[in-house]
Amino acid sequence: MLLKIYRKLMVPEDPVCGSAHCQIADYWSKELGKSAIHAYQASKRGGHLHCEMLGNGRISISGEAALVAVSEIAVEL
């Protein structure tokens, strides 16, 4: 189980933290000898992730998501 808390930002918990699961998936895939694993964050707003080791030092993570914000970034060229 993984739980990140951001009390200073008034966010009680992160429903599912993809960046943390990259580290966890890398560790457990090696421990279990598997190239793909299923992760579950057991928290009030938890969720499921499918993590796959791509073999080039990268990890593919997929799962359900909820849109929480929309924004635009302006770049001067």
All heavy atoms as an XYZ file, in Angstrom:
582
protein
N       0.844     -1.170      0.000
C       0.000      0.000      0.000
C       0.890      1.233      0.000
O       1.909      1.284      0.668
C      -0.899     -0.021      1.227
C      -1.819      1.176      1.264
S      -3.170      1.015      2.415
C      -2.380      1.431      3.928
N       0.483      2.237     -0.733
C       1.248      3.467     -0.843
C       0.317      4.643     -0.618
O      -0.783      4.676     -1.145
C       1.872      3.557     -2.240
C       2.642      4.817     -2.531
C       3.926      4.823     -1.714
C       2.949      4.896     -3.999
N       0.758      5.597      0.168
C      -0.072      6.767      0.442
C       0.825      7.986      0.526
O       1.800      7.999      1.267
C      -0.818      6.579      1.765
C      -1.698      7.722      2.244
C      -2.846      7.939      1.266
C      -2.254      7.415      3.620
N       0.522      9.004     -0.255
C       1.265     10.257     -0.187
C       0.356     11.308      0.428
O      -0.806     11.416      0.057
C       1.704     10.714     -1.570
C       2.884      9.953     -2.119
C       3.343     10.596     -3.367
C       4.790     10.966     -3.229
N       5.314     11.601     -4.414
N       0.886     12.089      1.341
C       0.084     13.100      2.019
C       0.696     14.478      1.775
O       1.889     14.671      1.939
C       0.010     12.800      3.526
C      -0.658     11.442      3.743
C      -0.741     13.896      4.255
C      -0.639     10.973      5.168
N      -0.139     15.439      1.378
C       0.280     16.812      1.136
C      -0.522     17.729      2.048
O      -1.376     18.470      1.602
C       0.062     17.192     -0.327
C       0.874     16.371     -1.287
C       0.324     15.270     -1.927
C       2.198     16.698     -1.544
C       1.077     14.516     -2.803
C       2.952     15.938     -2.423
C       2.390     14.863     -3.045
O       3.130     14.119     -3.921
N      -0.257     17.701      3.320
C      -1.026     18.490      4.286
C      -0.869     19.990      4.062
O      -1.821     20.741      4.232
C      -0.633     18.115      5.700
C      -0.972     16.672      6.025
C      -1.075     16.474      7.528
N      -1.215     15.069      7.849
C      -2.352     14.402      7.820
N      -3.449     15.006      7.461
N      -2.401     13.132      8.136
N       0.313     20.464      3.684
C       0.525     21.895      3.471
C      -0.342     22.426      2.337
O      -0.688     23.588      2.302
C       1.993     22.188      3.176
C       2.893     22.029      4.378
C       4.321     22.392      4.030
C       5.215     22.202      5.233
N       6.604     22.529      4.922
N      -0.668     21.564      1.368
C      -1.503     21.965      0.242
C      -2.972     21.674      0.485
O      -3.792     21.838     -0.405
C      -1.036     21.243     -1.029
C       0.399     21.507     -1.448
C       0.761     20.658     -2.653
C       0.612     22.975     -1.757
N      -3.295     21.219      1.679
C      -4.674     20.885      2.064
C      -5.245     19.745      1.224
O      -6.433     19.657      0.984
C      -5.588     22.120      1.983
C      -5.110     23.287      2.828
S      -4.883     22.888      4.570
C      -6.562     22.737      5.098
N      -4.391     18.859      0.745
C      -4.811     17.672      0.006
C      -4.593     16.485      0.931
O      -3.462     16.181      1.295
C      -3.994     17.494     -1.289
C      -4.381     16.212     -2.003
C      -4.168     18.709     -2.187
N      -5.665     15.795      1.361
C      -5.514     14.723      2.336
C      -4.742     13.509      1.818
O      -4.040     12.868      2.555
C      -6.942     14.346      2.688
C      -7.761     14.806      1.533
C      -7.047     16.000      0.972
N      -4.873     13.186      0.555
C      -4.152     12.039      0.012
C      -4.124     12.112     -1.498
O      -4.922     12.786     -2.124
C      -4.794     10.731      0.446
C      -6.176     10.524     -0.161
C      -6.784      9.202      0.223
O      -7.337      9.115      1.310
O      -6.690      8.277     -0.583
N      -3.183     11.416     -2.084
C      -3.084     11.293     -3.528
C      -3.776      9.990     -3.889
O      -3.370      8.934     -3.413
C      -1.605     11.255     -3.911
C      -1.375     11.338     -5.401
O      -2.370     11.412     -6.141
O      -0.223     11.326     -5.812
N      -4.860     10.016     -4.696
C      -5.602      8.783     -4.985
C      -4.707      7.658     -5.492
O      -4.746      6.558     -4.977
C      -6.610      9.193     -6.041
C      -6.672     10.654     -6.023
C      -5.408     11.163     -5.412
N      -3.902      7.912     -6.486
C      -2.936      6.936     -6.996
C      -1.753      7.734     -7.525
O      -1.914      8.580     -8.381
C      -3.529      6.071     -8.127
C      -2.488      5.112     -8.670
C      -4.737      5.304     -7.632
N      -0.587      7.454     -7.012
C       0.609      8.213     -7.377
C       1.425      7.445     -8.412
O       2.121      6.484     -8.079
C       1.441      8.495     -6.133
S       2.857      9.523     -6.499
N       1.328      7.850     -9.679
C       2.028      7.162    -10.759
C       3.534      7.200    -10.631
O       4.211      6.208    -10.887
N       4.089      8.350    -10.226
C       5.546      8.442    -10.123
C       6.088      7.505     -9.057
O       7.131      6.877     -9.238
C       5.987      9.879     -9.842
O       5.426     10.340     -8.624
N       5.382      7.373     -7.948
C       5.819      6.445     -6.901
C       5.666      4.997     -7.359
O       6.503      4.152     -7.056
C       5.027      6.681     -5.632
N       4.623      4.710     -8.121
C       4.423      3.340     -8.601
C       5.485      2.939     -9.625
O       5.751      1.747     -9.794
C       3.010      3.158     -9.153
C       2.010      2.872     -8.074
N       1.364      3.876     -7.406
C       1.594      1.708     -7.535
C       0.570      3.333     -6.502
N       0.692      2.024     -6.556
N       6.107      3.898    -10.295
C       7.226      3.562    -11.191
C       8.347      2.915    -10.387
O       8.941      1.935    -10.815
C       7.746      4.809    -11.902
S       6.730      5.330    -13.273
N       8.637      3.467     -9.228
C       9.689      2.906     -8.379
C       9.254      1.568     -7.785
O      10.026      0.605     -7.761
C      10.036      3.878     -7.260
C      10.626      5.158     -7.779
C      10.862      6.165     -6.684
O      10.909      5.834     -5.518
N      11.017      7.412     -7.069
N       8.024      1.507     -7.324
C       7.511      0.273     -6.721
C       7.431     -0.838     -7.765
O       7.810     -1.976     -7.510
C       6.137      0.522     -6.074
C       6.313      1.434     -4.861
C       5.464     -0.783     -5.688
C       5.008      1.925     -4.291
N       6.940     -0.507     -8.957
C       6.810     -1.509    -10.020
C       8.171     -2.054    -10.426
O       8.320     -3.259    -10.642
C       6.097     -0.900    -11.228
N       9.160     -1.179    -10.533
C      10.508     -1.629    -10.882
C      11.026     -2.610     -9.835
O      11.539     -3.675    -10.172
C      11.440     -0.422    -11.001
C      12.841     -0.812    -11.403
O      12.993     -1.495    -12.432
O      13.783     -0.434    -10.680
N      10.870     -2.277     -8.573
C      11.342     -3.151     -7.493
C      10.628     -4.503     -7.509
O      11.261     -5.554     -7.522
C      11.131     -2.470     -6.142
C      11.407     -3.380     -4.974
C      12.709     -3.609     -4.549
C      10.368     -4.035     -4.315
C      12.971     -4.463     -3.485
C      10.615     -4.881     -3.255
C      11.929     -5.096     -2.844
O      12.176     -5.942     -1.803
N       9.279     -4.475     -7.529
C       8.521     -5.730     -7.432
C       8.617     -6.581     -8.689
O       8.547     -7.810     -8.618
C       7.068     -5.460     -7.058
C       6.953     -5.192     -5.591
C       6.676     -4.008     -4.994
C       7.161     -6.136     -4.536
N       6.701     -4.155     -3.631
C       6.987     -5.450     -3.317
C       7.483     -7.493     -4.506
C       7.125     -6.080     -2.088
C       7.612     -8.118     -3.280
C       7.434     -7.417     -2.087
N       8.784     -5.966     -9.860
C       8.945     -6.781    -11.070
C      10.235     -7.596    -10.983
O      10.268     -8.751    -11.383
C       8.937     -5.907    -12.317
O      10.088     -5.098    -12.381
N      11.278     -6.987    -10.429
C      12.538     -7.715    -10.252
C      12.403     -8.790     -9.176
O      12.874     -9.918     -9.358
C      13.659     -6.746     -9.891
C      14.050     -5.838    -11.034
C      15.053     -4.795    -10.605
C      15.367     -3.843    -11.752
N      16.188     -2.711    -11.301
N      11.754     -8.466     -8.070
C      11.573     -9.432     -6.982
C      10.744    -10.638     -7.421
O      11.023    -11.765     -7.032
C      10.878     -8.762     -5.780
C      11.764     -7.850     -4.979
C      12.837     -8.595     -4.204
O      12.519     -9.573     -3.514
O      14.009     -8.187     -4.307
N       9.702    -10.375     -8.233
C       8.787    -11.436     -8.659
C       9.198    -12.075     -9.986
O       8.604    -13.074    -10.404
C       7.361    -10.886     -8.771
C       6.773    -10.324     -7.475
C       5.434     -9.647     -7.744
C       6.613    -11.423     -6.429
N      10.172    -11.499    -10.670
C      10.602    -12.025    -11.958
C       9.543    -11.878    -13.037
O       9.432    -12.731    -13.919
N       8.792    -10.783    -12.996
C       7.718    -10.545    -13.974
C       7.979     -9.244    -14.714
O       8.543     -8.308    -14.158
C       6.368    -10.462    -13.267
C       5.950    -11.744    -12.603
C       4.561    -11.597    -12.006
C       4.091    -12.926    -11.427
N       2.702    -12.852    -11.005
N       7.521     -9.169    -15.960
C       7.681     -7.930    -16.713
C       6.450     -7.031    -16.601
O       6.509     -5.861    -16.964
C       7.956     -8.233    -18.185
O       6.863     -8.931    -18.752
N       5.341     -7.566    -16.110
C       4.123     -6.772    -15.920
C       3.505     -7.133    -14.575
O       3.456     -8.302    -14.201
C       3.133     -7.034    -17.050
N       3.056     -6.112    -13.865
C       2.402     -6.347    -12.575
C       1.164     -5.460    -12.446
O       1.033     -4.448    -13.123
C       3.351     -6.096    -11.381
C       3.829     -4.643    -11.352
C       4.529     -7.040    -11.399
C       4.586     -4.289    -10.089
N       0.270     -5.853    -11.574
C      -0.927     -5.091    -11.264
C      -0.727     -4.483     -9.891
O      -0.340     -5.171     -8.948
C      -2.158     -6.012    -11.273
C      -3.405     -5.310    -10.870
N      -3.928     -5.421     -9.616
C      -4.215     -4.476    -11.550
C      -5.027     -4.697     -9.547
N      -5.215     -4.104    -10.712
N      -0.953     -3.181     -9.764
C      -0.795     -2.499     -8.481
C      -2.138     -1.941     -8.033
O      -2.949     -1.521     -8.856
C       0.216     -1.373     -8.612
N      -2.348     -1.952     -6.720
C      -3.569     -1.374     -6.152
C      -3.186     -0.464     -5.001
O      -2.443     -0.870     -4.108
C      -4.511     -2.464     -5.641
C      -5.701     -1.901     -4.897
C      -6.657     -1.154     -5.570
C      -5.862     -2.102     -3.539
C      -7.743     -0.626     -4.902
C      -6.950     -1.590     -2.863
C      -7.884     -0.836     -3.554
O      -8.952     -0.310     -2.887
N      -3.642      0.767     -5.040
C      -3.420      1.680     -3.923
C      -4.644      1.599     -3.031
O      -5.723      2.047     -3.388
C      -3.191      3.108     -4.400
C      -2.904      4.022     -3.225
C      -2.113      5.237     -3.620
O      -1.300      5.187     -4.532
N      -2.341      6.331     -2.934
N      -4.484      0.979     -1.869
C      -5.588      0.741     -0.938
C      -5.780      1.947     -0.035
O      -5.210      2.044      1.040
C      -5.312     -0.504     -0.103
N      -6.575      2.889     -0.498
C      -6.900      4.078      0.276
C      -8.338      4.454     -0.038
O      -8.979      3.856     -0.899
C      -5.947      5.224     -0.079
O      -6.075      5.571     -1.436
N      -8.855      5.447      0.654
C     -10.257      5.838      0.468
C     -10.572      6.143     -0.994
O     -11.601      5.753     -1.505
C     -10.575      7.046      1.343
C     -12.022      7.448      1.326
C     -12.291      8.589      2.288
C     -13.754      8.970      2.272
N     -14.025     10.092      3.179
N      -9.667      6.847     -1.676
C      -9.859      7.183     -3.083
C      -8.919      6.374     -3.959
O      -8.509      6.811     -5.016
C      -9.603      8.671     -3.306
C     -10.538      9.558     -2.535
C     -10.244     11.024     -2.672
N      -8.970     11.344     -3.319
C      -8.496     12.576     -3.419
N      -9.135     13.581     -2.924
N      -7.348     12.794     -4.030
N      -8.572      5.179     -3.562
C      -7.569      4.345     -4.225
C      -7.906      3.973     -5.655
O      -8.937      4.353     -6.195
N      -7.009      3.231     -6.258
C      -7.214      2.817     -7.630
C      -6.251      1.726     -8.050
O      -5.342      1.350     -7.313
N      -6.473      1.214     -9.254
C      -5.687      0.119     -9.825
C      -4.784      0.654    -10.930
O      -5.183      1.533    -11.685
C      -6.613     -0.936    -10.427
C      -7.506     -1.577     -9.426
N      -7.184     -2.748     -8.799
C      -8.712     -1.205     -8.933
C      -8.154     -3.081     -7.965
N      -9.090     -2.151     -8.038
N      -3.591      0.091    -11.032
C      -2.661      0.431    -12.098
C      -2.107     -0.843    -12.716
O      -1.845     -1.812    -12.012
C      -1.476      1.235    -11.562
C      -1.737      2.661    -11.111
C      -0.504      3.219    -10.425
C      -2.115      3.522    -12.287
N      -1.928     -0.815    -14.030
C      -1.224     -1.888    -14.720
C       0.149     -1.330    -15.065
O       0.263     -0.308    -15.747
C      -1.957     -2.319    -15.989
C      -1.195     -3.339    -16.774
N      -1.098     -4.648    -16.374
C      -0.472     -3.219    -17.896
C      -0.340     -5.301    -17.243
N       0.045     -4.452    -18.181
N       1.205     -1.960    -14.573
C       2.578     -1.487    -14.784
C       3.333     -2.520    -15.599
O       3.349     -3.699    -15.259
C       3.277     -1.281    -13.442
S       2.360     -0.245    -12.286
N       3.981     -2.062    -16.672
C       4.728     -2.973    -17.537
C       6.136     -2.435    -17.771
O       6.321     -1.271    -18.143
C       4.019     -3.134    -18.877
C       4.684     -4.129    -19.788
C       3.893     -4.362    -21.061
O       2.817     -3.775    -21.233
O       4.385     -5.132    -21.892
N       7.132     -3.289    -17.549
C       8.521     -2.919    -17.791
C       8.762     -3.028    -19.295
O       8.523     -4.077    -19.884
C       9.483     -3.865    -17.063
C       9.220     -4.069    -15.583
S       9.092     -2.556    -14.651
C       7.397     -2.665    -14.105
N       9.228     -1.954    -19.926
C       9.392     -1.929    -21.377
C      10.751     -2.441    -21.836
O      10.973     -2.588    -23.031
C       9.146     -0.517    -21.909
C       7.749      0.045    -21.632
C       7.638      1.458    -22.163
C       6.673     -0.851    -22.226
N      11.657     -2.685    -20.911
C      12.943     -3.250    -21.272
C      13.988     -2.237    -21.694
O      15.112     -2.577    -21.970
N      13.652     -0.973    -21.770
C      14.609      0.075    -22.151
C      14.792      1.080    -21.014
O      15.118      2.237    -21.254
C      14.147      0.773    -23.430
C      12.768      1.410    -23.283
O      12.143      1.303    -22.236
N      12.306      2.066    -24.322
N      14.539      0.630    -19.783
C      14.642      1.519    -18.629
C      13.389      2.341    -18.396
O      13.367      3.215    -17.546
N      12.350      2.067    -19.172
C      11.092      2.812    -19.040
C       9.994      1.883    -18.548
O      10.054      0.670    -18.735
C      10.722      3.447    -20.373
C      11.785      4.421    -20.858
C      11.462      4.965    -22.214
N      10.442      5.998    -22.169
C      10.693      7.292    -22.043
N      11.937      7.705    -21.953
N       9.720      8.165    -22.038
N       8.975      2.484    -17.939
C       7.844      1.734    -17.414
C       6.562      2.335    -17.961
O       6.373      3.555    -17.937
C       7.820      1.781    -15.864
C       9.092      1.151    -15.303
C       6.576      1.084    -15.319
C       9.244      1.302    -13.809
N       5.686      1.488    -18.478
C       4.376      1.914    -18.961
C       3.371      1.712    -17.836
O       3.297      0.628    -17.250
C       3.977      1.084    -20.182
O       2.639      1.334    -20.532
N       2.619      2.764    -17.522
C       1.591      2.680    -16.484
C       0.259      3.061    -17.109
O       0.153      4.077    -17.795
C       1.894      3.622    -15.309
C       3.173      3.187    -14.602
C       0.740      3.650    -14.327
C       3.533      4.044    -13.428
N      -0.758      2.245    -16.860
C      -2.094      2.560    -17.359
C      -3.124      2.256    -16.289
O      -2.877      1.503    -15.358
C      -2.391      1.766    -18.638
O      -2.338      0.380    -18.368
N      -4.275      2.871    -16.427
C      -5.374      2.690    -15.486
C      -6.439      3.730    -15.761
O      -6.347      4.492    -16.724
N      -7.440      3.775    -14.925
C      -8.495      4.768    -15.074
C      -8.041      6.085    -14.483
O      -7.237      6.118    -13.555
C      -9.772      4.291    -14.381
C     -10.391      3.092    -15.058
C     -11.715      2.697    -14.445
O     -12.346      3.537    -13.782
O     -12.110      1.552    -14.627
N      -8.571      7.191    -15.027
C      -8.199      8.517    -14.544
C      -9.434      9.408    -14.477
O     -10.432      9.152    -15.141
C      -7.163      9.138    -15.466
N      -9.342     10.444    -13.672
C     -10.400     11.435    -13.573
C      -9.799     12.797    -13.892
O      -8.741     13.153    -13.373
C     -11.000     11.451    -12.176
N     -10.447     13.549    -14.760
C      -9.992     14.882    -15.107
C     -10.288     15.817    -13.943
O     -11.431     15.930    -13.500
C     -10.693     15.372    -16.377
C     -10.296     16.752    -16.879
C      -8.822     16.762    -17.274
C     -11.173     17.135    -18.047
N      -9.257     16.479    -13.428
C      -9.457     17.369    -12.285
C      -9.156     18.824    -12.635
O      -9.503     19.726    -11.871
C      -8.611     16.946    -11.071
C      -9.080     15.605    -10.550
C      -7.146     16.897    -11.403
N      -8.504     19.080    -13.766
C      -8.201     20.444    -14.164
C      -7.908     20.508    -15.654
O      -7.461     19.531    -16.246
C      -7.002     20.977    -13.393
N      -8.184     21.669    -16.229
C      -7.856     21.925    -17.624
C      -7.114     23.260    -17.657
O      -7.534     24.214    -17.005
C      -9.132     22.021    -18.497
C      -8.780     22.396    -19.925
C      -9.896     20.710    -18.465
N      -6.009     23.322    -18.381
C      -5.252     24.569    -18.445
C      -4.571     24.696    -19.797
O      -4.541     23.755    -20.581
C      -4.221     24.630    -17.316
O      -3.295     23.580    -17.477
N      -4.029     25.876    -20.047
C      -3.282     26.152    -21.268
C      -1.937     26.725    -20.890
O      -1.824     27.455    -19.901
C      -4.024     27.134    -22.155
C      -5.319     26.582    -22.724
C      -6.001     27.577    -23.636
O      -5.343     28.534    -24.102
O      -7.195     27.401    -23.889
N      -0.928     26.416    -21.678
C       0.399     26.959    -21.463
C       0.771     27.765    -22.697
O       0.701     27.266    -23.820
C       1.434     25.849    -21.231
C       1.074     25.058    -19.972
C       2.835     26.432    -21.136
C       1.969     23.852    -19.740
N       1.140     29.025    -22.492
C       1.563     29.882    -23.597
C       3.079     30.001    -23.581
O       3.673     30.289    -22.543
C       0.926     31.262    -23.453
N       3.689     29.752    -24.735
C       5.145     29.830    -24.861
C       5.480     30.838    -25.950
O       4.977     30.730    -27.063
C       5.731     28.440    -25.205
C       7.229     28.537    -25.385
C       5.356     27.420    -24.153
N       6.321     31.806    -25.620
C       6.770     32.767    -26.623
C       7.957     32.165    -27.370
O       8.894     31.689    -26.760
C       7.169     34.069    -25.952
C       5.999     34.853    -25.414
C       6.419     36.231    -24.937
O       7.322     36.836    -25.559
O       5.849     36.673    -23.942
N       7.890     32.208    -28.666
C       8.987     31.680    -29.491
C       9.827     32.776    -30.066
O       9.461     33.832    -30.318
C       8.428     30.804    -30.600
C       7.628     29.589    -30.131
C       7.042     28.879    -31.335
C       8.535     28.647    -29.363
